[in-house]
Amino acid sequence: MPGAELREASAPLVLLQGVSLLHPEDAVFEAMLEGWGRQQRGGRRLQPDTIGDR
């Protein structure tokens, strides 16, 4: 989306564009977890140990 602002946890920041995925479900799930972790670190200022425990 041209001109759209990418948020810190946005999927295009985690997933590679133009790459065919061997296991897309796994890649999307991992990207969701990574995005969630970024939101927790950035927005809520949580420590990585706290996020990992959740």
N, C-alpha and C positions, 0 to 999 in steps of 0.2 A: 504494500500500500504506500505509494509515494506520498511523502509529506506527513505520514502518520508518525506520531511520537512513539518511540520504543521505550517501554517501561523497563525497569531493572529486571523484572522477572518474566519478560516477554519471551515467548517460545523462539522467535527468530534469533535471539541472542544466545540461545542454548543449542538449538538444532542447526545443523549446517544446511544452507540453501542449495538446491540443485544436486543433492546427493541422494541416491537411491538407498533406502535402508533395508538391510537384510531382515531385521526383526523390528518393524515399525512400532508395534505395540510396546515393546520393551524400551525403545528409544524415547517414545513419547512419555511413558511413565517416568523414566529417569529424568527427562527434561522437566516434568511437572514437579518432581521432588526437588530438583536443583532450583527451580524458580521459587518454590515455596521457601526453601532455605534462604535464598537471597532476600525475599521479602521479610523474613523473620530477622535476619541480620541487619538489614537496612532500615526497615520501618520500626521495628520493635527493639532494636539494639540488643538482641539476645546473643549470647556467647555460643560458639559452635558446639560446645559440650551440651548445652541446654537443648539446642535444636536436634542434635543427634539422639538424645534420649527420648525425644518425642516421636 
